[in-house]
Amino acid sequence: MIAEVKRAAIWLGMALMIVGAIVLAQPIMLIIGGLVFAVILDGGTRLLGRVLPIGRGWRLAIVTLAGFAFIGWTFFYAGTTLAGQAEELRSVVTAQSERLMGYLRQSGLMPQGDLSQVGSQMLGGVGRLTTALSTAAGAVSSILMVLVIGIFVAIEPKLYDRGVAWMLPTARRHGFYDLSNKVGFTLRRLMFGRIIGMVVEGVGTWLMLLAGGVPMAALLGLLTGLLAFIPNIGAIVSGLLMVAVGFSAGTDAGLWAIATYLVVQTIDGYVIVPYVARRTVDLAPALVLAAQLIFGALFGLLGLLLADPMVASAKIALEEFSKRKSDNA
């Protein structure tokens, strides 16, 4: 009788967890986003400590202020210098998309219909967070929540570790601390590699497009660097934008844009990504892409952005549990 009650309690608890994850999807994803941001701040603070022997609080303040200063400069530069190019980019992409759709219709590869209807169908399967983040106020408040959570956690990460460990049985707490340290170490290396990849892709794209005379090189470099935070999908989107703008200026510029994309992605795929994988956790590209599709459909934009660190954390946890089970066997 007791065994049956335990089984029923386990199934009931799992059902409640699933329902809670669905109902609380938005705050859960915001909390995870804040934790990932805290990992980035903590990693920068630790890295700065290797060259600047001052207190952790001062190092964290320097990293935080430098990050916000860079973000502010990026938006200011994009708003003042690249505002006209952004409007031009939108017009170019729209015109190139209409040309492509027209060619596909003439070739019989696509049914007749409005391009906006196709776009609506492609964006139809979004999750709960898309609605929550659809307005400017929702987006700003969500970003602020992620930033605030990240800063508070980064100030004293061990405080929150102890808070979670306190809810666990005493015998499990030491294992939790070990797992937390391993996950934190992995995510710090993963985010560091991601930032390096963003810088390399952004700057490399800008310089190569500028050398090839492709229009809007600075804006395309900025967008490529930002989109590099999203594995797989970000590279595809930036590549399509790059090629569309290149061919709008002529065949030579279009071919140069394709060459730029291939060179930059080759360096990132064969130099940066393998190095990061060796130092962190080796994730299969198909696994990451599948997670992005699933989390993006369930949780919207934040699910797409956070799929990679969530999968990496889950893999580290599963490997650790498997190792402990083998040791105890």
Stockholm file with secondary structure:
# STOCKHOLM 1.0

chainA/1-329         MIAEVKRAAIWLGMALMIVGAIVLAQPIMLIIGGLVFAVILDGGTRLLGRVLPIGRGWRLAIVTLAGFAFIGWTFFYAGTTLAGQAEELRSVVTAQSERLMGYLRQSGLMPQGDLSQVGSQMLGGVGRLTTALSTAAGAVSSILMVLVIGIFVAIEPKLYDRGVAWMLPTARRHGFYDLSNKVGFTLRRLMFGRIIGMVVEGVGTWLMLLAGGVPMAALLGLLTGLLAFIPNIGAIVSGLLMVAVGFSAGTDAGLWAIATYLVVQTIDGYVIVPYVARRTVDLAPALVLAAQLIFGALFGLLGLLLADPMVASAKIALEEFSKRKSDNA
#=GR chainA/1-329 SS CHHHHHHHHHHHHHHHHHHHHHHTHHHHHHHHHHHHHHHHHHHHHHHHHTTCCSCHHHHHHHHHHHHHHHHHHHHHHHHHTSHHHHHHHHHHHHHHHHHHHHHHHHTTSSCSCCHHHHHHHHTSSCCHHHHHTSSHHHHHHHHHHHHHHHHHHHHSHHHHHHHHHHTSCHHHHHHHHHHHHHHHHHHHHHHHHHHHHHHHHHHHHHHHHHHTTCTTHHHHHHHHHHHTTSTTHHHHHHHHHHHHHHHHTCHHHHHHHHHHHHHHHHHIIIIIHHHHHHHSCCCCHHHHHHHHHHHHHHHTHHHHHHHHHHHHHHHHHHHHHHHHHHHHC
#=GC SS_cons         CHHHHHHHHHHHHHHHHHHHHHHTHHHHHHHHHHHHHHHHHHHHHHHHHTTCCSCHHHHHHHHHHHHHHHHHHHHHHHHHTSHHHHHHHHHHHHHHHHHHHHHHHHTTSSCSCCHHHHHHHHTSSCCHHHHHTSSHHHHHHHHHHHHHHHHHHHHSHHHHHHHHHHTSCHHHHHHHHHHHHHHHHHHHHHHHHHHHHHHHHHHHHHHHHHHTTCTTHHHHHHHHHHHTTSTTHHHHHHHHHHHHHHHHTCHHHHHHHHHHHHHHHHHIIIIIHHHHHHHSCCCCHHHHHHHHHHHHHHHTHHHHHHHHHHHHHHHHHHHHHHHHHHHHC
//
